[in-house]
Amino acid sequence: MNIITVPFEEPLVICIQGENVRLIAFKTLEHGNIKFGVEAPRFINVHREEIYQAIKKKAQALTEE
């Protein structure tokens, strides 16, 4: 895993499938918490880890039937 330090509200651009995806970290009013903004083309699915794992598990269950 690579760890990258980026200032708040400055975009981090990642190239996925030849398309640029922008990630922006925002401070919140709650101490120690941040929020992320994601800007990506519609055909690139963006999910939190637990949602992604649930989708993956459901797809695997469907292929096993």
Residue pairs with C-beta under 8 A, 6 or more apart in sequence:
4 12
6 12
6 25
8 25
8 26
8 27
8 34
9 24
9 25
9 26
10 24
11 22
11 23
11 24
11 39
12 22
12 23
12 24
13 20
13 21
13 22
13 23
14 20
14 21
14 22
14 23
15 21
16 40
16 44
17 44
19 40
19 41
19 44
21 38
21 39
21 40
21 41
21 44
21 46
22 37
22 38
22 39
22 40
23 36
23 37
23 38
24 36
24 37
24 39
25 34
25 35
25 36
26 34
26 35
26 36
26 37
27 34
28 34
28 35
38 46
40 46
47 55
